[in-house]
Amino acid sequence: MLNKVDALKIAKKLGAQISKKTNAHDIAEIFHGNVLIAKFGIRRSSKKDIGHGHIPRELYMTPHNCAELARCNIQRDEWLEMLKKQKLL
C-alpha cells in the first residue's frame, strides 16, 4: 500500500506541480509539455501511513508498477512510455 511518503516521492519523480486546491488534499498535477496528463491527491494528514491506493489508477499503472515508481525502479521517461503503449499519450 502506498503512503504519503510514497505519494510525495512519486510527485517529485514525475515533476508534478503541487497545488493546494482543497482543504484535505494537495493536488499533484503532471504536465507533458503544456498539457495536463495526470493528477492525484496527496492527503495532508499528519499520519504518514494513511493509504494512497488511488494513485495507481490515476497514473494509469498497476499497483506493482506504481510501487516501483516510488522506489526509484521506474523513471518518468519509462512512465511516459507506458502511457504511449496504452495510447493515452
DSSP file (Angstrom, degrees, kcal/mol; ACC not computed):
  #  RESIDUE AA STRUCTURE BP1 BP2  ACC     N-H-->O    O-->H-N    N-H-->O    O-->H-N    TCO  KAPPA ALPHA  PHI   PSI    X-CA   Y-CA   Z-CA
    1    1 A M              0   0    0      0, 0.0     2,-0.2     0, 0.0    52,-0.1   0.000 360.0 360.0 360.0 131.3    0.0    0.0    0.0
    2    2 A L        -     0   0    0      4,-0.1    50,-2.2     3,-0.0     2,-0.2  -0.510 360.0-166.5 -75.4 145.0    1.3    3.4   -0.9
    3    3 A N     >  -     0   0    0     48,-0.2     4,-2.5    -2,-0.2    46,-0.2  -0.575  40.1 -83.2-120.8-173.2    1.5    6.0    1.8
    4    4 A K  H  > S+     0   0    0     44,-1.5     4,-2.4    46,-0.3     5,-0.2   0.887 127.0  52.9 -62.0 -40.8    2.1    9.8    2.0
    5    5 A V  H  > S+     0   0    0     43,-0.6     4,-2.1     1,-0.2    -1,-0.2   0.922 110.7  47.9 -61.3 -43.9    5.8    9.5    1.7
    6    6 A D  H  > S+     0   0    0      1,-0.2     4,-2.7     2,-0.2    -2,-0.2   0.914 109.8  53.1 -61.4 -43.2    5.5    7.3   -1.4
    7    7 A A  H  X S+     0   0    0     -4,-2.5     4,-2.4     1,-0.2    -2,-0.2   0.902 109.8  47.5 -60.5 -41.8    3.0    9.8   -2.9
    8    8 A L  H  X S+     0   0    0     -4,-2.4     4,-2.2     2,-0.2    -1,-0.2   0.882 111.4  50.9 -67.5 -38.1    5.5   12.7   -2.4
    9    9 A K  H  X S+     0   0    0     -4,-2.1     4,-2.7     2,-0.2    -2,-0.2   0.921 111.5  48.0 -63.4 -43.7    8.3   10.7   -3.9
   10   10 A I  H  X S+     0   0    0     -4,-2.7     4,-2.4     2,-0.2    -2,-0.2   0.923 110.7  51.1 -63.5 -44.7    6.1    9.9   -7.0
   11   11 A A  H  <>S+     0   0    0     -4,-2.4     5,-3.0    -5,-0.2     4,-0.4   0.921 113.1  45.5 -59.0 -44.8    5.1   13.5   -7.3
   12   12 A K  H ><5S+     0   0    0     -4,-2.2     3,-1.2     3,-0.2    -2,-0.2   0.932 112.5  50.2 -64.6 -45.9    8.7   14.7   -7.2
   13   13 A K  H 3<5S+     0   0    0     -4,-2.7    63,-0.3     1,-0.3    -1,-0.2   0.865 112.5  46.6 -62.4 -36.7    9.9   12.0   -9.6
   14   14 A L  T 3<5S-     0   0    0     -4,-2.4    -1,-0.3    -5,-0.2    17,-0.2   0.438 113.7-117.3 -86.9   1.3    7.2   12.8  -12.2
   15   15 A G  T < 5 -     0   0    0     -3,-1.2    16,-0.3    -4,-0.4    -3,-0.2   0.847  49.4-179.8  69.4  34.6    7.9   16.5  -11.9
   16   16 A A      < -     0   0    0     -5,-3.0     2,-0.6    -6,-0.2    14,-0.2  -0.320  28.1-131.6 -69.6 148.5    4.5   17.3  -10.6
   17   17 A Q  E     -A   29   0A   0     12,-3.0    12,-2.7    -2,-0.0     2,-0.5  -0.907  24.3-141.8 -96.7 125.3    3.3   20.8   -9.7
   18   18 A I  E     +A   28   0A   0     -2,-0.6     2,-0.3    10,-0.2    10,-0.2  -0.774  22.8 178.8 -94.9 126.1    1.7   20.7   -6.2
   19   19 A S  E     -A   27   0A   0      8,-2.6     8,-3.3    -2,-0.5     2,-0.7  -0.903  29.3-137.4-123.0 156.3   -1.3   22.9   -5.7
   20   20 A K        +     0   0    0     -2,-0.3     6,-0.1     6,-0.2    -2,-0.0  -0.650  45.2 146.4-111.3  71.9   -3.5   23.3   -2.6
   21   21 A K        +     0   0    0     -2,-0.7     2,-0.3     4,-0.1    -1,-0.2   0.654  63.8  36.8 -86.1 -16.7   -6.9   23.3   -4.2
   22   22 A T  S    S-     0   0    0      3,-1.0     5,-0.1    -3,-0.2     0, 0.0  -0.862  77.2-122.5-129.9 166.5   -8.7   21.6   -1.3
   23   23 A N  S    S+     0   0    0     -2,-0.3    -1,-0.1     1,-0.2     3,-0.0   0.828 109.8  39.7 -75.5 -32.1   -8.5   21.7    2.4
   24   24 A A  S    S+     0   0    0      1,-0.1    20,-2.5    19,-0.1     2,-0.3   0.715 117.9  35.9 -92.9 -22.4   -7.9   17.9    2.8
   25   25 A H  E     - B   0  43A   0     18,-0.2    -3,-1.0    19,-0.1     2,-0.4  -0.949  60.7-138.6-135.1 149.3   -5.5   17.2   -0.1
   26   26 A D  E     - B   0  42A   0     16,-2.8    16,-3.0    -2,-0.3     2,-0.6  -0.804  31.5-133.7 -92.3 149.7   -2.7   18.7   -2.1
   27   27 A I  E     -AB  19  41A   0     -8,-3.3    -8,-2.6    -2,-0.4     2,-0.7  -0.934   9.7-154.4-111.7 121.9   -3.1   18.0   -5.8
   28   28 A A  E     -AB  18  40A   0     12,-3.1    12,-1.8    -2,-0.6     2,-0.5  -0.850  14.8-167.5 -93.6 116.7   -0.1   16.8   -7.8
   29   29 A E  E     -AB  17  39A   0    -12,-2.7   -12,-3.0    -2,-0.7     2,-0.5  -0.915   4.1-158.1-110.5 128.9   -0.5   17.8  -11.4
   30   30 A I  E     - B   0  38A   0      8,-3.1     7,-2.9    -2,-0.5     8,-1.4  -0.917   9.5-167.2-112.6 125.6    1.8   16.3  -14.0
   31   31 A F  E     - B   0  36A   0     -2,-0.5     2,-0.5   -16,-0.3     5,-0.2  -0.828  17.2-160.8-112.3 148.6    2.3   18.0  -17.3
   32   32 A H  E >  S- B   0  35A   0      3,-2.6     3,-1.5    -2,-0.3     2,-0.5  -0.959  82.4 -35.7-123.8 108.8    3.9   16.8  -20.6
   33   33 A G  T 3  S-     0   0    0     -2,-0.5    -2,-0.1     1,-0.2     0, 0.0  -0.679 126.1 -33.6  70.6-128.3    4.7   20.0  -22.5
   34   34 A N  T 3  S+     0   0    0     -2,-0.5     2,-0.5    -3,-0.1    -1,-0.2   0.219 117.9 102.8-105.2  13.3    1.9   22.3  -21.6
   35   35 A V  E <  S-B   32   0A   0     -3,-1.5    -3,-2.6     2,-0.0     2,-0.5  -0.854  71.5-130.1-105.4 128.1   -0.7   19.6  -21.3
   36   36 A L  E     +B   31   0A   0     -2,-0.5    -5,-0.3    -5,-0.2     3,-0.1  -0.630  32.6 170.4 -70.9 119.5   -2.0   18.2  -18.0
   37   37 A I  E     -     0   0A   0     -7,-2.9     2,-0.3    -2,-0.5    -6,-0.2   0.636  59.0  -1.6-109.6 -18.3   -1.7   14.4  -18.4
   38   38 A A  E     -B   30   0A   0     -8,-1.4    -8,-3.1     2,-0.0    -1,-0.4  -0.978  54.6-176.0-164.8 156.4   -2.4   13.2  -14.9
   39   39 A K  E     -B   29   0A   0     19,-0.4     2,-0.3    -2,-0.3   -10,-0.2  -0.983   3.6-179.0-154.8 153.3   -3.1   14.3  -11.4
   40   40 A F  E     -B   28   0A   0    -12,-1.8   -12,-3.1    -2,-0.3     2,-0.3  -0.991  27.0-110.8-152.0 155.6   -3.6   12.8   -8.0
   41   41 A G  E     -B   27   0A   0     -2,-0.3     2,-0.5   -14,-0.2   -14,-0.2  -0.628  17.1-158.1 -89.2 144.5   -4.4   13.8   -4.5
   42   42 A I  E     -B   26   0A   0    -16,-3.0   -16,-2.8    -2,-0.3    10,-0.1  -0.981  25.3-126.1-120.3 115.7   -1.9   13.7   -1.6
   43   43 A R  E     -B   25   0A   0     -2,-0.5   -18,-0.2   -18,-0.2   -19,-0.1  -0.336   8.0-147.2 -63.6 139.2   -3.7   13.6    1.8
   44   44 A R        +     0   0    0    -20,-2.5    -1,-0.1   -21,-0.0   -19,-0.1   0.444  52.5 132.2 -86.8  -0.5   -2.5   16.4    4.2
   45   45 A S        -     0   0    0    -21,-0.3     5,-0.1     1,-0.2   -41,-0.0  -0.134  63.5-131.1 -52.5 145.8   -2.9   14.2    7.3
   46   46 A S  S    S+     0   0    0      2,-0.0     2,-0.8     3,-0.0    -1,-0.2   0.645  86.8  95.8 -73.7 -13.5    0.0   14.2    9.7
   47   47 A K    >   -     0   0    0      1,-0.2     3,-1.1     2,-0.0   -43,-0.2  -0.702  61.2-164.9 -80.1 112.2   -0.3   10.4    9.7
   48   48 A K  T 3  S+     0   0    0     -2,-0.8   -44,-1.5     1,-0.2   -43,-0.6   0.657  80.3  62.7 -73.6 -16.0    2.3    9.3    7.2
   49   49 A D  T 3   +     0   0    0    -46,-0.2    -1,-0.2   -45,-0.1     2,-0.2   0.385  68.9 122.4 -95.1   5.4    0.9    5.7    6.9
   50   50 A I  S <  S-     0   0    0     -3,-1.1   -46,-0.3     1,-0.1    -7,-0.1  -0.495  70.9-103.1 -67.8 134.5   -2.6    6.6    5.6
   51   51 A G        -     0   0    0     -2,-0.2   -48,-0.2   -48,-0.1    -8,-0.1  -0.173  29.2-171.4 -65.6 148.7   -3.1    4.8    2.3
   52   52 A H    >   +     0   0    0    -50,-2.2     3,-1.7     1,-0.1   -49,-0.1  -0.365  30.9 147.0-128.7  48.4   -2.9    6.4   -1.1
   53   53 A G  T 3   +     0   0    0      1,-0.3     4,-0.4     2,-0.1    -1,-0.1   0.571  60.5  71.6 -66.3  -9.8   -4.3    3.4   -3.0
   54   54 A H  T 3> S+     0   0    0      1,-0.2     4,-1.8     2,-0.1    -1,-0.3   0.678  77.1  81.2 -77.8 -18.3   -5.9    5.7   -5.6
   55   55 A I  H <> S+     0   0    0     -3,-1.7     4,-1.7     1,-0.2     5,-0.2   0.901  84.6  54.5 -62.6 -45.9   -2.6    6.8   -7.2
   56   56 A P  H  4>S+     0   0    0      0, 0.0     5,-2.8     0, 0.0     4,-0.4   0.925 110.6  47.7 -55.0 -43.4   -2.0    3.7   -9.5
   57   57 A R  H >45S+     0   0    0     -4,-0.4     3,-0.9     1,-0.2    -2,-0.2   0.899 112.4  48.7 -62.3 -41.3   -5.5    4.2  -11.1
   58   58 A E  H 3<5S+     0   0    0     -4,-1.8   -19,-0.4     1,-0.2    -1,-0.2   0.690 114.2  45.6 -76.3 -17.7   -4.9    7.9  -11.6
   59   59 A L  T 3<5S-     0   0    0     -4,-1.7    -1,-0.2    -3,-0.3    -2,-0.2   0.335 111.9-119.3-102.2   4.8   -1.4    7.3  -13.1
   60   60 A Y  T < 5S+     0   0    0     -3,-0.9     2,-0.3    -4,-0.4    -3,-0.2   0.887  73.2 122.2  60.5  42.3   -2.7    4.5  -15.3
   61   61 A M      < -     0   0    0     -5,-2.8    -1,-0.2    -6,-0.2    -2,-0.1  -0.841  68.2-103.4-128.6 162.9   -0.4    2.0  -13.7
   62   62 A T     >  -     0   0    0     -2,-0.3     4,-2.4     1,-0.1     5,-0.2  -0.520  38.4-112.6 -76.6 157.3   -0.6   -1.3  -11.9
   63   63 A P  H  > S+     0   0    0      0, 0.0     4,-2.2     0, 0.0     5,-0.2   0.885 119.0  53.5 -57.8 -37.1   -0.2   -1.1   -8.1
   64   64 A H  H  > S+     0   0    0      2,-0.2     4,-2.1     1,-0.2     5,-0.2   0.947 110.1  45.3 -63.3 -48.2    3.1   -3.0   -8.5
   65   65 A N  H  > S+     0   0    0      1,-0.2     4,-2.1     2,-0.2    -1,-0.2   0.864 111.2  53.8 -64.4 -35.1    4.5   -0.6  -11.1
   66   66 A C  H  X S+     0   0    0     -4,-2.4     4,-2.0     2,-0.2    -1,-0.2   0.903 107.9  49.6 -66.4 -40.0    3.4    2.4   -9.0
   67   67 A A  H  X S+     0   0    0     -4,-2.2     4,-1.7     1,-0.2    -2,-0.2   0.890 109.5  52.4 -63.6 -38.8    5.3    1.0   -6.0
   68   68 A E  H  <>S+     0   0    0     -4,-2.1     5,-2.6     2,-0.2     6,-0.9   0.867 106.4  53.9 -64.0 -36.6    8.3    0.5   -8.3
   69   69 A L  H ><5S+     0   0    0     -4,-2.1     3,-1.1     4,-0.2    -2,-0.2   0.913 108.6  48.5 -62.4 -43.0    8.0    4.2   -9.3
   70   70 A A  H 3<5S+     0   0    0     -4,-2.0    -1,-0.2     1,-0.2    -2,-0.2   0.827 110.4  51.9 -65.9 -31.9    8.0    5.2   -5.6
   71   71 A R  T 3<5S-     0   0    0     -4,-1.7    -1,-0.2    -5,-0.1    -2,-0.2   0.348 117.6-111.4 -88.7   6.4   11.1    3.0   -5.1
   72   72 A C  T < 5S+     0   0    0     -3,-1.1    -3,-0.2     2,-0.2    -2,-0.1   0.656  87.7 116.3  75.3  17.1   13.0    4.6   -8.0
   73   73 A N  S   <S+     0   0    0     -5,-2.6     2,-0.4    -6,-0.2    -4,-0.2   0.623  75.4  46.9 -89.1 -13.5   13.0    1.5  -10.2
   74   74 A I  S    S-     0   0    0     -6,-0.9    -2,-0.2    -5,-0.1     2,-0.2  -0.991  77.6-155.1-125.8 135.9   10.8    3.2  -12.8
   75   75 A Q     >  -     0   0    0     -2,-0.4     4,-2.1     1,-0.1     3,-0.2  -0.568  33.3 -99.1-105.9 170.3   11.7    6.7  -14.1
   76   76 A R  H  > S+     0   0    0    -63,-0.3     4,-2.6     1,-0.2     5,-0.2   0.902 122.0  53.4 -55.0 -45.6    9.5    9.5  -15.6
   77   77 A D  H  > S+     0   0    0      1,-0.2     4,-1.9     2,-0.2    -1,-0.2   0.884 108.9  49.3 -60.3 -38.9   10.5    8.6  -19.2
   78   78 A E  H  > S+     0   0    0     -3,-0.2     4,-2.0     2,-0.2    -1,-0.2   0.884 110.0  51.3 -67.6 -38.2    9.6    4.9  -18.6
   79   79 A W  H  X S+     0   0    0     -4,-2.1     4,-2.1     2,-0.2    -2,-0.2   0.913 108.4  51.3 -63.8 -42.8    6.2    6.0  -17.2
   80   80 A L  H  X S+     0   0    0     -4,-2.6     4,-2.1     1,-0.2    -1,-0.2   0.891 108.1  52.6 -61.5 -39.0    5.6    8.2  -20.3
   81   81 A E  H  X S+     0   0    0     -4,-1.9     4,-2.5     2,-0.2    -1,-0.2   0.890 106.0  53.9 -62.9 -39.1    6.4    5.2  -22.5
   82   82 A M  H  X S+     0   0    0     -4,-2.0     4,-1.5     1,-0.2    -2,-0.2   0.914 108.7  49.1 -59.6 -42.8    3.8    3.1  -20.6
   83   83 A L  H  <>S+     0   0    0     -4,-2.1     5,-3.0     1,-0.2     6,-0.7   0.894 109.8  51.3 -64.1 -39.9    1.2    5.8  -21.3
   84   84 A K  H ><5S+     0   0    0     -4,-2.1     3,-1.5     1,-0.2    -2,-0.2   0.910 107.5  52.4 -63.7 -42.5    2.2    5.8  -25.0
   85   85 A K  H 3<5S+     0   0    0     -4,-2.5    -1,-0.2     1,-0.3    -2,-0.2   0.824 109.9  49.1 -63.1 -30.3    1.8    2.0  -25.2
   86   86 A Q  T 3<5S-     0   0    0     -4,-1.5    -1,-0.3    -5,-0.2    -2,-0.2   0.418 115.5-120.4 -85.7   1.3   -1.7    2.4  -23.7
   87   87 A K  T < 5S+     0   0    0     -3,-1.5    -3,-0.2    -4,-0.2    -2,-0.1   0.829  81.2 120.9  60.1  35.2   -2.4    5.0  -26.3
   88   88 A L      <       0   0    0     -5,-3.0    -4,-0.2    -6,-0.1    -5,-0.1   0.478 360.0 360.0-100.1  -7.8   -3.0    7.6  -23.5
   89   89 A L              0   0    0     -6,-0.7    -5,-0.2    -5,-0.1    -1,-0.1   0.320 360.0 360.0-135.1 360.0   -0.3   10.0  -24.7
